[in-house]
């Protein structure tokens, strides 16, 4: 089965991390977001993936082709026209009568994908949330989706769309996408997948709402750290380093260097990173970053960054130098 994963988003809420790194490649619990997604999909039988990339598409291409052996197609979305437009660009890569899975590329799922793709009808992954105004939501009638609303000002439901979509026949989705693109049906200049799916419902297409409990948004610094916490807890395990104190759960790359430091809980340390004489907790330290004489809490430290000499909370982009001495 084929899957489309839109990964063209600029990650504006995650800057400065996303100035130089695509959002889909941000490290969470020792692995890029996209790596978590692909590992889950391949496990349930996805054998062909179409990635819709943006201006930072080359690092994504290098990552997936080096790590995975299934076929990939890469499509560039040159204009920011929304998720609906991103999926529409992939229409020539999927046969009309074949099934299709769509998974958004900035969210990590621990879901029963087989319950999504195993049924006889189309399906949307949903989860009950406290603040539905932040998400697209669905209304369900007689166990079928009867209405979709994109980020409602007045809540019509608390069932948020989590970014997993399954279509029994891809052509019916692409027909509806073509209609909204041709008619220019946009919200704030973007084409929404929810509008195309609403067209399908109007035409009588049955769509199931499938509850997804393990849904982890990675779109903001705090939610990225929350996802890091959960995945580290789920992975468990113990790490020992001579001369340092490790408080699990943590992920420390075998190539990282940790000296006379206290690491954890909830810390990810990337390849070739260096931490010396520091206390780091609830943070993500990316590849080749260097931390010395610091206390960091709830922080993101980008690749090749240097942080020295003060107790602080930080969000440091790639190749930065922060020196408090």
C-alpha positions as CSV (number, residue, x, y, z in Angstrom):
1,X,0.0,0.0,0.0
2,X,1.1,3.6,-0.7
3,X,1.3,6.4,1.8
4,X,1.5,10.1,1.2
5,X,3.4,12.1,3.9
6,X,3.3,15.9,3.5
7,X,6.6,17.3,5.0
8,X,6.8,20.7,3.3
9,X,5.8,22.8,6.4
10,X,8.2,25.5,7.4
11,X,7.8,24.9,11.2
12,X,7.4,28.6,12.0
13,X,6.5,27.9,15.7
14,X,9.7,25.8,16.1
15,X,12.1,28.5,15.0
16,X,15.1,28.8,15.4
17,X,15.3,25.0,15.2
18,X,13.7,24.9,11.8
19,X,15.8,27.7,10.2
20,X,18.2,25.0,8.9
21,X,16.5,21.7,9.8
22,X,13.2,20.5,8.3
23,X,10.6,20.0,11.0
24,X,10.2,16.4,10.0
25,X,13.9,15.8,10.9
26,X,13.9,17.2,14.4
27,X,15.3,14.7,16.8
28,X,12.9,13.2,19.4
29,X,14.0,10.4,21.7
30,X,17.0,9.6,19.5
31,X,15.3,9.6,16.1
32,X,13.9,12.2,13.7
33,X,10.1,12.7,13.7
34,X,9.9,11.3,10.2
35,X,11.9,8.2,11.3
36,X,9.3,7.4,14.0
37,X,6.5,7.8,11.4
38,X,8.1,5.6,8.8
39,X,9.0,2.9,11.2
40,X,5.4,2.6,12.3
41,X,4.1,2.6,8.7
42,X,6.5,0.0,7.3
43,X,5.6,-2.3,10.2
44,X,2.0,-2.4,9.1
45,X,2.8,-3.0,5.4
46,X,3.3,0.3,3.8
47,X,5.7,-0.4,0.9
48,X,5.8,2.8,-1.1
49,X,5.9,6.3,0.2
50,X,5.3,9.7,-1.5
51,X,6.9,12.6,0.4
52,X,5.8,16.1,-0.5
53,X,8.8,18.3,0.5
54,X,9.5,22.0,0.7
55,X,12.6,24.2,0.3
56,X,14.5,22.0,2.8
57,X,13.7,18.8,0.9
58,X,17.3,17.6,0.2
59,X,18.1,16.6,3.8
60,X,14.8,14.6,3.9
61,X,15.8,12.8,0.7
62,X,19.2,12.0,2.1
63,X,17.8,10.7,5.4
64,X,15.1,8.4,3.9
65,X,17.2,7.0,1.1
66,X,20.1,6.2,3.4
67,X,18.0,4.5,6.1
68,X,15.1,2.8,4.2
69,X,14.9,0.3,1.4
70,X,11.3,0.8,0.2
71,X,10.6,3.0,-2.8
72,X,10.2,6.8,-2.3
73,X,8.8,9.5,-4.5
74,X,9.6,13.2,-3.9
75,X,7.4,16.0,-4.9
76,X,8.2,19.6,-4.2
77,X,5.5,22.0,-3.0
78,X,6.9,25.3,-4.2
79,X,4.1,27.5,-2.8
80,X,2.5,27.4,0.7
81,X,-1.0,26.4,-0.3
82,X,-1.9,23.9,2.4
83,X,-2.1,20.2,3.1
84,X,-4.9,19.7,0.6
85,X,-2.7,21.2,-2.1
86,X,0.3,19.0,-1.0
87,X,-1.8,15.9,-1.4
88,X,-3.2,17.1,-4.7
89,X,0.3,17.3,-6.1
90,X,0.7,13.5,-5.6
91,X,-2.4,12.6,-7.7
92,X,-0.4,11.2,-10.6
93,X,1.6,8.8,-8.4
94,X,-1.5,6.9,-7.1
95,X,-3.9,4.8,-9.1
96,X,-7.5,5.7,-8.8
97,X,-8.7,2.3,-7.6
98,X,-5.9,1.6,-5.1
99,X,-6.1,2.3,-1.4
100,X,-4.2,5.2,0.1
101,X,-3.0,6.2,3.6
102,X,-2.1,9.8,4.3
103,X,-0.2,10.7,7.5
104,X,0.9,14.2,8.4
105,X,4.6,14.6,8.8
106,X,4.8,16.6,12.0
107,X,3.0,14.3,14.4
108,X,4.1,11.0,16.0
109,X,1.5,8.2,16.4
110,X,1.4,5.2,18.6
111,X,-1.7,3.9,16.9
112,X,-3.4,0.7,15.8
113,X,-2.9,1.4,12.1
114,X,-4.4,-2.0,11.2
115,X,-7.7,-0.8,12.6
116,X,-7.5,2.2,10.3
117,X,-6.5,0.4,7.1
118,X,-8.2,-2.9,7.9
119,X,-11.9,-1.8,7.5
120,X,-14.0,-1.8,4.4
121,X,-14.6,1.9,4.3
122,X,-12.6,5.2,4.4
123,X,-11.4,6.3,7.9
124,X,-10.1,9.3,9.8
125,X,-8.1,9.1,13.0
126,X,-9.6,11.2,15.8
127,X,-9.1,11.9,19.5
128,X,-11.1,13.8,22.1
129,X,-9.4,17.0,23.1
130,X,-10.0,19.8,25.6
131,X,-9.5,22.7,23.2
132,X,-11.0,21.7,19.8
133,X,-10.5,25.3,18.4
134,X,-6.9,24.4,17.7
135,X,-7.7,21.5,15.4
136,X,-9.9,20.3,12.6
137,X,-12.8,18.4,14.2
138,X,-15.4,15.9,13.1
139,X,-19.0,15.2,14.0
140,X,-20.1,11.6,14.1
141,X,-23.6,10.3,13.4
142,X,-24.4,6.6,13.6
143,X,-20.7,5.8,13.8
144,X,-20.0,7.7,10.6
145,X,-18.4,11.0,10.1
146,X,-21.2,13.4,9.1
147,X,-19.3,16.8,9.2
148,X,-15.8,18.2,9.3
149,X,-14.9,21.7,10.5
150,X,-11.4,23.2,10.3
151,X,-10.4,24.9,13.6
152,X,-13.9,26.0,14.7
153,X,-14.4,29.2,16.6
154,X,-17.5,27.7,18.2
155,X,-16.9,24.0,19.0
156,X,-19.1,21.6,17.1
157,X,-17.4,18.6,18.6
158,X,-14.4,17.7,20.8
159,X,-13.1,15.0,18.3
160,X,-10.0,16.4,16.8
161,X,-8.6,15.1,13.5
162,X,-5.1,13.8,14.3
163,X,-3.6,13.6,10.9
164,X,-4.3,10.0,9.8
165,X,-6.5,9.4,6.8
166,X,-7.3,6.2,4.9
167,X,-9.1,6.0,1.6
168,X,-10.3,2.7,0.0
169,X,-10.2,4.2,-3.5
170,X,-7.7,7.1,-3.8
171,X,-9.4,8.4,-7.0
172,X,-12.4,9.6,-5.1
173,X,-10.3,11.8,-2.8
174,X,-8.4,13.2,-5.8
175,X,-11.6,13.9,-7.6
176,X,-12.8,16.1,-4.7
177,X,-9.4,17.7,-4.3
178,X,-9.4,18.6,-8.0
179,X,-12.9,20.2,-7.5
180,X,-11.8,22.5,-4.6
181,X,-8.5,23.4,-6.4
182,X,-10.4,24.2,-9.6
183,X,-13.0,26.2,-7.8
184,X,-10.4,28.0,-5.6
185,X,-12.0,26.9,-2.3
186,X,-9.5,28.1,0.3
187,X,-9.3,29.3,3.9
188,X,-6.6,31.9,4.5
189,X,-5.1,31.1,1.1
190,X,-4.7,27.4,1.7
191,X,-6.5,24.3,0.4
192,X,-7.7,22.0,3.2
193,X,-8.0,18.3,3.1
194,X,-11.1,18.6,5.3
195,X,-12.9,20.5,2.5
196,X,-12.2,17.7,0.0
197,X,-13.4,15.1,2.5
198,X,-16.5,17.1,3.1
199,X,-17.2,16.9,-0.6
200,X,-16.8,13.1,-0.4
201,X,-19.3,12.9,2.4
202,X,-21.8,15.0,0.4
203,X,-21.5,12.5,-2.4
204,X,-22.4,9.7,0.0
205,X,-18.9,8.3,0.7
206,X,-18.9,6.5,4.1
207,X,-16.1,7.5,6.4
208,X,-15.3,5.9,9.8
209,X,-13.9,7.8,12.8
210,X,-11.2,5.7,14.4
211,X,-10.0,6.6,17.9
212,X,-6.2,7.2,18.1
213,X,-5.0,7.4,21.7
214,X,-1.3,7.7,21.1
215,X,-1.1,11.0,19.3
216,X,1.8,13.4,19.9
217,X,2.0,16.8,18.3
218,X,5.5,18.1,17.5
219,X,4.6,21.5,16.3
220,X,5.8,23.7,19.2
221,X,8.8,23.6,21.5
222,X,6.8,22.5,24.6
223,X,4.8,19.8,22.7
224,X,8.1,18.6,21.2
225,X,9.5,18.2,24.7
226,X,6.3,16.5,25.9
227,X,6.6,14.0,23.0
228,X,10.3,13.4,23.9
229,X,9.2,12.6,27.5
230,X,6.6,10.1,26.5
231,X,8.8,8.3,24.0
232,X,11.7,8.0,26.4
233,X,9.4,6.7,29.1
234,X,8.0,4.1,26.7
235,X,11.4,3.0,25.6
236,X,12.6,2.6,29.2
237,X,16.0,1.0,29.8
238,X,19.1,2.1,31.8
239,X,22.1,4.0,30.7
240,X,25.4,4.2,32.6
241,X,28.3,6.5,32.0
242,X,31.4,6.5,34.2
243,X,31.9,9.7,36.1
244,X,28.4,11.1,35.4
245,X,24.9,10.6,36.9
246,X,22.2,9.4,34.6
247,X,18.6,9.7,35.7
248,X,16.3,7.7,33.4
249,X,14.6,7.8,31.0
250,X,17.2,9.3,28.6
251,X,18.6,8.6,25.2
252,X,22.3,9.2,24.8
253,X,23.9,8.5,21.5
254,X,26.9,6.1,21.7
255,X,29.0,8.7,20.0
256,X,28.1,11.5,22.4
257,X,30.6,12.6,25.1
258,X,29.3,13.2,28.6
259,X,31.8,14.2,31.3
260,X,31.2,15.0,35.0
261,X,27.5,15.8,34.4
262,X,24.0,14.9,35.6
263,X,21.7,14.0,32.7
264,X,18.0,13.4,33.0
265,X,15.3,12.7,33.3
266,X,13.8,13.1,29.8
267,X,16.9,14.1,27.9
268,X,17.9,13.2,24.3
269,X,21.5,13.6,23.4
270,X,22.4,13.3,19.7
271,X,25.4,12.0,17.8
272,X,28.8,13.6,18.6
273,X,27.3,16.0,21.1
274,X,29.4,17.0,24.1
275,X,28.2,17.8,27.7
276,X,30.7,18.7,30.3
277,X,30.3,19.8,34.0
278,X,26.6,20.4,33.5
279,X,23.1,19.4,34.6
280,X,20.7,18.8,31.8
281,X,17.1,17.7,32.3
282,X,13.9,17.6,30.2
283,X,15.8,18.7,27.0
284,X,16.9,17.8,23.5
285,X,20.5,18.3,22.7
286,X,21.1,17.8,19.0
287,X,24.1,16.4,17.0
288,X,27.5,18.0,17.5
289,X,26.2,20.5,20.1
290,X,28.5,21.4,23.0
291,X,27.4,22.3,26.5
292,X,29.8,23.3,29.3
293,X,29.2,24.5,32.9
294,X,25.5,24.9,32.5
295,X,22.2,23.9,34.0
296,X,19.6,23.4,31.2
297,X,15.9,22.7,31.8
298,X,13.2,22.3,29.1
299,X,15.6,23.4,26.4
300,X,16.2,22.7,22.7
301,X,19.8,23.0,21.6
302,X,20.4,22.9,17.8
303,X,23.2,21.1,15.8
304,X,26.7,22.5,16.1
305,X,25.6,25.0,18.8
306,X,27.7,25.9,21.8
307,X,26.4,26.8,25.2
308,X,28.6,27.8,28.1
309,X,28.5,29.1,31.6
310,X,25.0,29.8,33.0
311,X,21.9,28.1,34.4
312,X,19.2,28.9,31.8
313,X,16.2,27.8,29.7
314,X,17.0,28.0,26.0
315,X,15.8,27.4,22.5
316,X,19.1,27.6,20.5
317,X,19.1,27.2,16.7
318,X,21.8,25.4,14.7
319,X,25.3,26.7,14.6
320,X,24.7,29.2,17.4
321,X,27.3,30.2,20.1
322,X,25.9,31.2,23.5
323,X,28.6,32.2,26.0
324,X,27.5,33.6,29.4
325,X,31.0,33.8,30.9
